């Protein structure tokens, strides 16, 4: 599905480049994008909670990624009982 802000010609160039990549190149690109997105999410969390230590940030990211129910099953209550609770 072509993005609305992309011309058909540019989209075709993109698709042609995708088709030329080997499976290992595609996997490498996917892993790079995944890492970049995770870093953006962590940076956003650090901006929202500038006073949080590394453990609190880790727990907040885990809660965001897992959802509250699975987070409680995996981590139980954290040390101060507040990870992911404050807004």
N, C-alpha and C positions, 0 to 999 in steps of 0.2 A: 504494500500500500504506500503510495507516494505521499510524503508530507505536503500539506497545502502550500507551504512557502517554498517549495522546490519545483523548478521547471521540469517538464518531461525530459528535456535533453540532459539536464544535470542528473536526474534520477537514473537515466539510462547509463550514464558514465559510471555512477556509483554501482549499479548492478553489474556492469561489465567487470569492474575492479573486484567485486565480491566473488564473481564466478572464477576469476583467474587465481584467487588465493587457494593455497593448499589447505586441507583440513587442519594441519598443525598451525598454520598462520591464522586461520579463523579462530582457533581455540586461544592462541596467544592474544589476539586482539580482544576477545571476549574477556579473558582474565584481566587484561590491562584496564578495560572499561569498568569492570566490576571493582577493581581496586580503587580506581579514581572516584567512582560513585561512593564507595565506603568512606574514603577520605573526605569528600564533601560533606557527607552526613556527620562524620565526627567533628569537622570544623564547625558545622552548624550547632551541634550539641555544645561544643566549647563556648560558642558565642552566647547561647542561651543560659549557660551555667558557668560563668567565668570563675567562680569560687570553688567549683567542684574539683576534687582530687581525681587521680587516675581510676581508682576503684569505683567511685560514684559514676564517672563517665562511662566506664565499661558496663556497669549495671544498667545505666539508662539506655545505652545502645542495645544491650541484650533485650531489655524490656520492649524497646521499639521494634526490634527485629522479630522477636518471638511472640509478642502479644502478652497481655497480663496473665492469662491462665497458664500457658506453657512456661512463662517466666517463673511463676510461683512453683510449678512442679520441678523445674530444673534448679532454681536458686533458693527457693524458700524465701524467707525474709532476709534482707541484707542487714549489715551491722547496725545501721541507724534506722532501718525500716522506712526509708524515704526515697530510695532510688525509683525514679519514674513517677513519684507521687506528687511532687511539687510542680507547679506550672510557672 
